[in-house]
Amino acid sequence: MAIRFSKLFALLEERGFSSTYWLRQNGVHPATVNKLKKNERVNTDTINLLCQLLDCQPGDIMEYVPDAEG
């Protein structure tokens, strides 16, 4: 998987939020929270919601990491 959401969880921690609880309390479905934790695909509506809630840009919550060449 090339997209990583570790920046999202670092930002939440930096702001003093319990990531899973805070995300669920703000309208992010539990299944989507699990996808974010596993760096799985989420739709752009989710990215939009996260950026609105955190007042940030997409690059603040996710990053592209190229797959290792095999």
Rosetta blueprint (number, residue, H / E / L):
1 M L
2 A L
3 I E
4 R E
5 F L
6 S H
7 K H
8 L H
9 F H
10 A H
11 L H
12 L H
13 E H
14 E H
15 R L
16 G L
17 F L
18 S L
19 S H
20 T H
21 Y H
22 W H
23 L H
24 R H
25 Q H
26 N L
27 G L
28 V L
29 H L
30 P H
31 A H
32 T H
33 V H
34 N H
35 K H
36 L H
37 K H
38 K L
39 N L
40 E L
41 R L
42 V L
43 N L
44 T H
45 D H
46 T H
47 I H
48 N H
49 L H
50 L H
51 C H
52 Q H
53 L H
54 L H
55 D L
56 C L
57 Q L
58 P H
59 G H
60 D H
61 I L
62 M L
63 E E
64 Y E
65 V L
66 P L
67 D L
68 A L
69 E L
70 G L
